[in-house]
Amino acid sequence: MSQTITPDTTMAKVTYILYLCSLVAGVTAIIGVVIAYTKRPDKDAPAWLTAHYHYQIQTFWYGLAYFVAGLLLMPIVIGGFIILWWIVWLVVRSIKGLSALEKQKAIEGSFFGFGNEQI
């Protein structure tokens, strides 16, 4: 009998869900990025799972930049559009990440999550 060992993807899933919850309660994104930073250096994790943690860290920092830029530009109308872009961007990246995680594959796509480049 051969047993295949499946890596524990629970914390990566939790991080994506925390990012989605951050649309309502922003502090959950901080918890998510802390999880990603602590799980990324795991030597026993396969490369595709480590890539998810890297993707999640990128999502946090770029998302924070979008959010801050949107807030700063809120007095002029463009800030609202930047915040809307950030919401769509975060949802797409999180769903794309959850989908790839479920298939036990690395993230494919570039900054927005489309394309063939593997992250």
DSSP file (Angstrom, degrees, kcal/mol; ACC not computed):
  #  RESIDUE AA STRUCTURE BP1 BP2  ACC     N-H-->O    O-->H-N    N-H-->O    O-->H-N    TCO  KAPPA ALPHA  PHI   PSI    X-CA   Y-CA   Z-CA
    1    1 A M              0   0    0      0, 0.0     2,-0.5     0, 0.0     0, 0.0   0.000 360.0 360.0 360.0 130.4    0.0    0.0    0.0
    2    2 A S        -     0   0    0      2,-0.0     2,-0.5     0, 0.0     0, 0.0  -0.912 360.0-156.9-109.5 133.7    1.4    3.4   -0.9
    3    3 A Q        -     0   0    0     -2,-0.5     2,-0.5     2,-0.0     0, 0.0  -0.895   5.3-148.2-108.5 135.4    0.3    6.4    1.0
    4    4 A T        -     0   0    0     -2,-0.5     2,-0.6     2,-0.0    -2,-0.0  -0.885  14.0-139.7-100.7 132.0    0.5    9.9   -0.5
    5    5 A I        -     0   0    0     -2,-0.5    -2,-0.0     0, 0.0     0, 0.0  -0.794  13.5-156.9 -92.4 121.2    1.1   12.6    2.0
    6    6 A T        -     0   0    0     -2,-0.6     3,-0.0     1,-0.0    -2,-0.0  -0.846  21.4-118.8 -98.6 131.7   -0.9   15.7    1.3
    7    7 A P        -     0   0    0      0, 0.0     2,-0.8     0, 0.0    38,-0.1  -0.305  30.4-102.8 -67.8 151.5    0.5   18.9    2.7
    8    8 A D        +     0   0    0      1,-0.2     3,-0.2     2,-0.0     4,-0.2  -0.649  41.7 172.1 -77.9 112.2   -1.6   20.9    5.2
    9    9 A T     >  +     0   0    0     -2,-0.8     4,-2.4     1,-0.2     5,-0.2   0.285  46.2 107.0-102.1   8.7   -3.1   23.8    3.3
   10   10 A T  H  > S+     0   0    0      1,-0.2     4,-2.8     2,-0.2     5,-0.2   0.912  79.0  46.6 -56.8 -48.2   -5.3   24.9    6.2
   11   11 A M  H  > S+     0   0    0      1,-0.2     4,-2.1     2,-0.2    -1,-0.2   0.854 111.3  51.9 -67.8 -33.5   -3.3   28.0    7.1
   12   12 A A  H  > S+     0   0    0      2,-0.2     4,-2.0     1,-0.2    -1,-0.2   0.911 111.8  47.2 -66.7 -41.0   -3.0   29.1    3.5
   13   13 A K  H  X S+     0   0    0     -4,-2.4     4,-2.4     1,-0.2    -2,-0.2   0.925 110.7  52.0 -63.4 -43.9   -6.8   28.8    3.2
   14   14 A V  H  X S+     0   0    0     -4,-2.8     4,-2.7    -5,-0.2    -2,-0.2   0.898 107.5  53.0 -59.0 -40.7   -7.3   30.7    6.4
   15   15 A T  H  X S+     0   0    0     -4,-2.1     4,-2.2     2,-0.2    -1,-0.2   0.929 109.0  47.8 -63.1 -45.7   -5.1   33.5    5.1
   16   16 A Y  H  X S+     0   0    0     -4,-2.0     4,-1.9     1,-0.2    -1,-0.2   0.917 113.5  48.5 -60.4 -42.0   -7.1   33.9    1.9
   17   17 A I  H  X S+     0   0    0     -4,-2.4     4,-2.4     1,-0.2    -2,-0.2   0.892 109.1  52.9 -66.1 -39.1  -10.3   33.9    3.9
   18   18 A L  H  X S+     0   0    0     -4,-2.7     4,-1.3     1,-0.2    -1,-0.2   0.881 106.9  53.2 -62.8 -37.1   -8.9   36.5    6.3
   19   19 A Y  H  < S+     0   0    0     -4,-2.2     4,-0.3     2,-0.2    -1,-0.2   0.912 109.6  47.6 -64.1 -41.1   -8.0   38.7    3.4
   20   20 A L  H >< S+     0   0    0     -4,-1.9     3,-1.3     1,-0.2     4,-0.2   0.893 110.6  52.1 -65.7 -38.3  -11.6   38.5    2.1
   21   21 A C  H >X S+     0   0    0     -4,-2.4     4,-2.7     1,-0.2     3,-2.0   0.749  92.9  75.0 -67.7 -22.6  -12.9   39.3    5.6
   22   22 A S  T 3< S+     0   0    0     -4,-1.3    -1,-0.2     1,-0.3    -2,-0.2   0.682  78.7  73.1 -66.5 -15.2  -10.6   42.3    5.7
   23   23 A L  T <4 S+     0   0    0     -3,-1.3    -1,-0.3    -4,-0.3     3,-0.2   0.783 114.0  24.9 -65.3 -24.9  -13.1   44.0    3.4
   24   24 A V  T <4 S+     0   0    0     -3,-2.0     2,-0.5     1,-0.2    -2,-0.2   0.783 139.4  24.4-103.8 -43.0  -15.3   44.3    6.4
   25   25 A A    ><  -     0   0    0     -4,-2.7     3,-1.9     1,-0.1     4,-0.3  -0.885  69.0-162.8-129.5  98.7  -12.8   44.2    9.3
   26   26 A G  T >> S+     0   0    0     -2,-0.5     3,-1.5     1,-0.3     4,-0.7   0.711  80.1  72.4 -57.9 -27.2   -9.4   45.4    8.2
   27   27 A V  H 3> S+     0   0    0      1,-0.3     4,-1.6     2,-0.2     3,-0.5   0.757  83.7  70.6 -63.6 -22.9   -7.4   43.9   11.1
   28   28 A T  H <> S+     0   0    0     -3,-1.9     4,-2.2     1,-0.2    -1,-0.3   0.801  90.4  60.3 -65.9 -26.8   -7.9   40.4    9.7
   29   29 A A  H <> S+     0   0    0     -3,-1.5     4,-2.4    -4,-0.3    -1,-0.2   0.876 102.3  52.2 -66.3 -36.4   -5.5   41.2    6.9
   30   30 A I  H  X S+     0   0    0     -4,-0.7     4,-1.9    -3,-0.5    -2,-0.2   0.915 109.4  48.8 -65.6 -42.2   -2.8   41.8    9.4
   31   31 A I  H  X S+     0   0    0     -4,-1.6     4,-2.1     1,-0.2    -2,-0.2   0.914 111.2  52.0 -61.2 -42.3   -3.4   38.5   11.0
   32   32 A G  H  X S+     0   0    0     -4,-2.2     4,-2.4     1,-0.2    -2,-0.2   0.906 109.1  47.5 -61.8 -44.2   -3.3   36.9    7.5
   33   33 A V  H  X S+     0   0    0     -4,-2.4     4,-2.6     2,-0.2    -1,-0.2   0.850 109.3  54.4 -70.1 -32.1    0.0   38.4    6.6
   34   34 A V  H  X S+     0   0    0     -4,-1.9     4,-2.1     2,-0.2    -1,-0.2   0.923 109.5  48.2 -64.0 -42.8    1.5   37.3    9.9
   35   35 A I  H  X S+     0   0    0     -4,-2.1     4,-2.3     2,-0.2     5,-0.2   0.937 111.8  49.5 -60.3 -46.7    0.4   33.8    9.2
   36   36 A A  H  X S+     0   0    0     -4,-2.4     4,-1.9     1,-0.2    -2,-0.2   0.908 111.2  48.9 -61.5 -42.8    1.9   34.0    5.7
   37   37 A Y  H  < S+     0   0    0     -4,-2.6    -1,-0.2     1,-0.2    -2,-0.2   0.868 114.4  45.5 -65.6 -36.1    5.2   35.3    7.0
   38   38 A T  H  < S+     0   0    0     -4,-2.1    -2,-0.2    -5,-0.2    -1,-0.2   0.819 117.9  41.9 -78.4 -29.6    5.5   32.6    9.7
   39   39 A K  H >< S+     0   0    0     -4,-2.3     3,-1.7    -5,-0.2    -2,-0.2   0.730  96.2  77.9 -88.7 -22.6    4.5   29.7    7.4
   40   40 A R  T 3< S+     0   0    0     -4,-1.9    -1,-0.1     1,-0.3    -2,-0.1   0.872  89.5  53.6 -58.8 -41.8    6.5   30.7    4.3
   41   41 A P  T 3  S+     0   0    0      0, 0.0     2,-0.3     0, 0.0    -1,-0.3   0.401  74.2 134.4 -78.4   9.1    9.9   29.5    5.6
   42   42 A D    X   -     0   0    0     -3,-1.7     3,-0.8     1,-0.2     8,-0.1  -0.413  43.6-159.4 -61.0 115.4    8.6   26.0    6.3
   43   43 A K  T 3  S+     0   0    0     -2,-0.3    -1,-0.2     1,-0.2    -3,-0.0   0.758  87.1  55.4 -70.3 -25.7   11.2   23.6    4.9
   44   44 A D  T 3  S+     0   0    0      2,-0.1    -1,-0.2    -3,-0.0    -2,-0.1   0.599  85.8 100.5 -84.6 -10.8    8.8   20.7    4.6
   45   45 A A  S <  S-     0   0    0     -3,-0.8     5,-0.0    -6,-0.1     0, 0.0  -0.506  79.3-112.2 -76.8 141.4    6.3   22.5    2.5
   46   46 A P    >>  -     0   0    0      0, 0.0     4,-2.0     0, 0.0     3,-0.6  -0.280  29.8-107.3 -67.3 160.7    6.2   21.9   -1.2
   47   47 A A  H 3> S+     0   0    0      1,-0.2     4,-2.2     2,-0.2     5,-0.1   0.858 117.9  56.8 -59.6 -38.3    7.3   24.7   -3.5
   48   48 A W  H 3> S+     0   0    0      1,-0.2     4,-1.1     2,-0.2    59,-0.3   0.855 108.4  47.4 -65.0 -33.1    3.7   25.3   -4.7
   49   49 A L  H <> S+     0   0    0     -3,-0.6     4,-1.6     2,-0.2    -1,-0.2   0.891 110.2  51.4 -74.3 -39.5    2.5   25.9   -1.2
   50   50 A T  H  X S+     0   0    0     -4,-2.0     4,-2.1     1,-0.2    -2,-0.2   0.875 105.7  57.3 -61.5 -36.9    5.4   28.2   -0.4
   51   51 A A  H  X S+     0   0    0     -4,-2.2     4,-2.4     1,-0.2    -1,-0.2   0.851 102.4  55.1 -62.5 -34.3    4.5   30.2   -3.6
   52   52 A H  H  X S+     0   0    0     -4,-1.1     4,-2.4     2,-0.2    -1,-0.2   0.914 107.1  48.8 -65.1 -42.1    1.0   30.7   -2.1
   53   53 A Y  H  X S+     0   0    0     -4,-1.6     4,-2.1     2,-0.2    -2,-0.2   0.901 111.5  49.8 -65.2 -38.8    2.5   32.3    1.0
   54   54 A H  H  X S+     0   0    0     -4,-2.1     4,-2.4     2,-0.2    -2,-0.2   0.924 111.1  49.9 -61.8 -44.4    4.7   34.5   -1.1
   55   55 A Y  H  X S+     0   0    0     -4,-2.4     4,-2.5     1,-0.2    -2,-0.2   0.880 109.8  51.2 -60.9 -40.6    1.6   35.5   -3.2
   56   56 A Q  H  X S+     0   0    0     -4,-2.4     4,-2.1     2,-0.2    -1,-0.2   0.879 108.9  50.1 -67.5 -37.9   -0.3   36.3    0.0
   57   57 A I  H  X S+     0   0    0     -4,-2.1     4,-2.2     2,-0.2     5,-0.2   0.926 111.9  48.2 -65.4 -44.2    2.5   38.5    1.3
   58   58 A Q  H  X S+     0   0    0     -4,-2.4     4,-2.7     1,-0.2     5,-0.4   0.914 109.1  54.3 -60.1 -42.5    2.5   40.4   -2.0
   59   59 A T  H  X S+     0   0    0     -4,-2.5     4,-2.1     1,-0.2    -1,-0.2   0.903 108.7  48.9 -59.1 -42.7   -1.3   40.7   -1.9
   60   60 A F  H  X S+     0   0    0     -4,-2.1     4,-2.6     2,-0.2    -1,-0.2   0.961 114.9  41.7 -62.5 -51.9   -1.1   42.3    1.6
   61   61 A W  H  X S+     0   0    0     -4,-2.2     4,-1.9     2,-0.2    -2,-0.2   0.909 118.6  43.7 -69.4 -42.4    1.6   44.9    0.7
   62   62 A Y  H  X S+     0   0    0     -4,-2.7     4,-2.5    -5,-0.2    -1,-0.2   0.902 114.7  51.7 -66.6 -38.9    0.3   45.9   -2.7
   63   63 A G  H  X S+     0   0    0     -4,-2.1     4,-2.7    -5,-0.4    -2,-0.2   0.893 108.0  51.2 -63.5 -40.0   -3.2   45.9   -1.2
   64   64 A L  H  X S+     0   0    0     -4,-2.6     4,-2.7     2,-0.2     5,-0.2   0.906 109.6  50.5 -62.5 -41.1   -2.1   48.2    1.6
   65   65 A A  H  X S+     0   0    0     -4,-1.9     4,-2.5     2,-0.2    -2,-0.2   0.923 111.8  47.6 -62.9 -44.4   -0.5   50.5   -1.0
   66   66 A Y  H  X S+     0   0    0     -4,-2.5     4,-2.7     2,-0.2    -2,-0.2   0.938 113.4  48.3 -59.3 -47.2   -3.8   50.6   -3.0
   67   67 A F  H  X S+     0   0    0     -4,-2.7     4,-2.4     2,-0.2    -2,-0.2   0.925 113.1  45.7 -63.4 -46.3   -5.8   51.3    0.1
   68   68 A V  H  X S+     0   0    0     -4,-2.7     4,-2.8     2,-0.2     5,-0.2   0.919 113.4  50.3 -63.7 -43.4   -3.6   54.1    1.4
   69   69 A A  H  X S+     0   0    0     -4,-2.5     4,-2.0    -5,-0.2    -2,-0.2   0.911 110.9  50.3 -60.6 -41.5   -3.4   55.7   -2.0
   70   70 A G  H  < S+     0   0    0     -4,-2.7     4,-0.2    -5,-0.2    -2,-0.2   0.908 111.7  47.2 -63.1 -42.3   -7.2   55.5   -2.3
   71   71 A L  H >< S+     0   0    0     -4,-2.4     3,-1.1     1,-0.2    -2,-0.2   0.920 112.4  49.0 -65.3 -43.2   -7.7   57.1    1.1
   72   72 A L  H 3< S+     0   0    0     -4,-2.8    -1,-0.2     1,-0.3    -2,-0.2   0.847 115.6  44.1 -65.2 -33.3   -5.2   59.9    0.4
   73   73 A L  T >< S+     0   0    0     -4,-2.0     6,-1.6    -5,-0.2     3,-0.8   0.332  83.1 102.9 -94.2   8.1   -6.9   60.6   -2.9
   74   74 A M  T <   +     0   0    0     -3,-1.1     6,-0.2     5,-0.3    -1,-0.2   0.851  69.7  65.2 -61.1 -35.8  -10.4   60.4   -1.5
   75   75 A P  T 3  S+     0   0    0      0, 0.0     2,-0.4     0, 0.0    -1,-0.2   0.851 105.1  50.5 -58.7 -31.2  -10.8   64.2   -1.5
   76   76 A I  S X  S-     0   0    0     -3,-0.8     3,-1.9    -4,-0.1     4,-0.3  -0.842 105.1-111.1-101.9 151.0  -10.6   64.1   -5.2
   77   77 A V  T >> S+     0   0    0     -2,-0.4     3,-1.1     1,-0.3     4,-1.0   0.706 106.4  75.5 -56.8 -27.2  -12.9   61.6   -6.9
   78   78 A I  H 3> S+     0   0    0      1,-0.3     4,-2.1     2,-0.2    -1,-0.3   0.766  82.4  69.9 -61.9 -24.7  -10.2   59.3   -8.0
   79   79 A G  H <> S+     0   0    0     -3,-1.9     4,-2.2    -6,-1.6    -5,-0.3   0.887  96.2  52.3 -59.6 -39.8   -9.7   57.9   -4.5
   80   80 A G  H <> S+     0   0    0     -3,-1.1     4,-2.2    -4,-0.3    -1,-0.2   0.879 108.8  49.9 -63.8 -38.4  -13.1   56.2   -4.6
   81   81 A F  H  X S+     0   0    0     -4,-1.0     4,-2.5     2,-0.2    -1,-0.2   0.874 109.2  51.9 -68.0 -36.7  -12.2   54.5   -7.9
   82   82 A I  H  X S+     0   0    0     -4,-2.1     4,-2.5     2,-0.2    -2,-0.2   0.909 109.6  49.4 -66.1 -41.0   -8.9   53.3   -6.4
   83   83 A I  H  X S+     0   0    0     -4,-2.2     4,-2.2     2,-0.2    -2,-0.2   0.915 111.3  49.4 -63.6 -42.7  -10.7   51.8   -3.4
   84   84 A L  H  X S+     0   0    0     -4,-2.2     4,-2.3     2,-0.2    -2,-0.2   0.915 110.9  50.1 -61.5 -42.4  -13.2   50.1   -5.8
   85   85 A W  H  X S+     0   0    0     -4,-2.5     4,-3.0     1,-0.2    -2,-0.2   0.919 109.0  52.4 -60.0 -44.3  -10.2   48.7   -7.8
   86   86 A W  H  X S+     0   0    0     -4,-2.5     4,-2.7     2,-0.2    -1,-0.2   0.899 108.4  50.5 -60.0 -42.4   -8.6   47.5   -4.6
   87   87 A I  H  X S+     0   0    0     -4,-2.2     4,-2.3     2,-0.2    -1,-0.2   0.950 114.4  42.7 -62.1 -49.7  -11.8   45.6   -3.6
   88   88 A V  H  X S+     0   0    0     -4,-2.3     4,-2.7     1,-0.2     5,-0.2   0.930 115.2  50.7 -61.5 -45.6  -12.1   43.9   -7.0
   89   89 A W  H  X S+     0   0    0     -4,-3.0     4,-2.5     1,-0.2     5,-0.2   0.908 111.5  47.4 -59.4 -45.5   -8.3   43.2   -7.1
   90   90 A L  H  X S+     0   0    0     -4,-2.7     4,-2.3    -5,-0.2    -1,-0.2   0.907 112.9  48.0 -65.4 -43.1   -8.4   41.6   -3.6
   91   91 A V  H  X S+     0   0    0     -4,-2.3     4,-2.6    -5,-0.2     5,-0.3   0.930 113.5  47.5 -64.3 -45.4  -11.4   39.5   -4.3
   92   92 A V  H  X S+     0   0    0     -4,-2.7     4,-2.7     1,-0.2     5,-0.2   0.937 113.9  46.8 -62.2 -47.3  -10.0   38.2   -7.6
   93   93 A R  H  X S+     0   0    0     -4,-2.5     4,-2.2    -5,-0.2    -1,-0.2   0.895 114.2  47.9 -63.1 -40.0   -6.6   37.4   -6.1
   94   94 A S  H  X S+     0   0    0     -4,-2.3     4,-2.6    -5,-0.2    -2,-0.2   0.922 114.8  43.9 -68.9 -43.9   -8.1   35.6   -3.1
   95   95 A I  H  X S+     0   0    0     -4,-2.6     4,-2.5     2,-0.2    -2,-0.2   0.914 114.1  50.6 -67.3 -42.1  -10.5   33.5   -5.1
   96   96 A K  H  X S+     0   0    0     -4,-2.7     4,-2.3    -5,-0.3    -2,-0.2   0.908 112.5  48.0 -60.4 -41.9   -7.8   32.7   -7.7
   97   97 A G  H  X S+     0   0    0     -4,-2.2     4,-2.5    -5,-0.2    -2,-0.2   0.920 111.2  48.9 -65.5 -45.2   -5.5   31.7   -4.8
   98   98 A L  H  X S+     0   0    0     -4,-2.6     4,-2.2     2,-0.2    -2,-0.2   0.897 111.5  50.9 -61.5 -40.3   -8.1   29.5   -3.1
   99   99 A S  H  X S+     0   0    0     -4,-2.5     4,-1.3     2,-0.2    -2,-0.2   0.932 113.1  43.9 -63.5 -46.8   -8.9   27.8   -6.4
  100  100 A A  H  <>S+     0   0    0     -4,-2.3     5,-2.6     1,-0.2     4,-0.3   0.871 112.2  53.9 -66.9 -36.1   -5.2   27.1   -7.1
  101  101 A L  H ><5S+     0   0    0     -4,-2.5     3,-1.2     1,-0.2    -1,-0.2   0.894 104.8  54.1 -64.6 -40.2   -4.7   25.9   -3.5
  102  102 A E  H 3<5S+     0   0    0     -4,-2.2    -1,-0.2     1,-0.3    -2,-0.2   0.841 111.2  45.6 -62.3 -33.6   -7.6   23.5   -3.8
  103  103 A K  T 3<5S-     0   0    0     -4,-1.3    -1,-0.3    -5,-0.1    -2,-0.2   0.434 113.2-122.2 -86.8  -0.6   -5.9   22.0   -6.9
  104  104 A Q  T < 5 +     0   0    0     -3,-1.2     2,-0.3    -4,-0.3    -3,-0.2   0.919  68.5 130.9  55.8  48.6   -2.5   21.9   -5.1
  105  105 A K      < -     0   0    0     -5,-2.6    -1,-0.2   -57,-0.1    -2,-0.1  -0.890  62.0-103.3-125.5 156.7   -0.9   24.1   -7.7
  106  106 A A        -     0   0    0     -2,-0.3     2,-0.2     1,-0.1   -58,-0.1  -0.341  52.5 -85.4 -70.3 160.3    1.2   27.2   -7.7
  107  107 A I        -     0   0    0    -59,-0.3    12,-2.6    -2,-0.1     2,-0.4  -0.492  43.6-155.2 -67.2 132.8   -0.4   30.5   -8.5
  108  108 A E  B     +A  118   0A   0     10,-0.2    10,-0.3    -2,-0.2     2,-0.2  -0.929  50.1  48.7-110.3 138.1   -0.5   31.2  -12.3
  109  109 A G  S    S-     0   0    0      8,-4.5     6,-0.3    -2,-0.4     7,-0.1  -0.545  74.6 -90.7 124.1 170.5   -0.6   34.7  -13.5
  110  110 A S  S    S-     0   0    0      4,-2.4     3,-0.4    -2,-0.2     9,-0.1   0.134  74.6 -40.9 -97.9-146.7    1.0   38.0  -13.1
  111  111 A F  S    S+     0   0    0      1,-0.3   -18,-0.0     2,-0.1    -2,-0.0   0.862 141.3  36.4 -52.6 -45.8    0.2   40.9  -10.8
  112  112 A F  S    S-     0   0    0      2,-0.2    -1,-0.3   -20,-0.0     3,-0.1   0.681 119.8-105.2 -85.1 -17.0   -3.6   40.7  -11.2
  113  113 A G  S    S+     0   0    0     -3,-0.4     2,-0.3     1,-0.4    -5,-0.2   0.557  82.0 112.9 106.8  10.0   -3.6   36.9  -11.4
  114  114 A F        +     0   0    0      2,-0.0    -4,-2.4    -5,-0.0    -1,-0.4  -0.779  49.4  43.9-110.5 158.5   -4.1   36.3  -15.1
  115  115 A G  S    S-     0   0    0     -2,-0.3    -7,-0.0    -6,-0.3     0, 0.0  -0.565  90.1 -75.6 107.2-171.1   -1.7   34.8  -17.6
  116  116 A N  S    S+     0   0    0     -2,-0.2     2,-0.2    -8,-0.1    -1,-0.1   0.489  82.0 117.6-109.0  -6.3    0.6   31.8  -17.6
  117  117 A E        -     0   0    0     -3,-0.2    -8,-4.5    -9,-0.1     2,-0.4  -0.440  59.0-136.8 -66.9 130.9    3.5   33.1  -15.5
  118  118 A Q  B      A  108   0A   0    -10,-0.3   -10,-0.2    -2,-0.2    -1,-0.1  -0.750 360.0 360.0 -90.7 135.7    3.9   31.0  -12.3
  119  119 A I              0   0    0    -12,-2.6   -11,-0.1    -2,-0.4    -1,-0.1   0.398 360.0 360.0 -98.4 360.0    4.5   32.9   -9.1
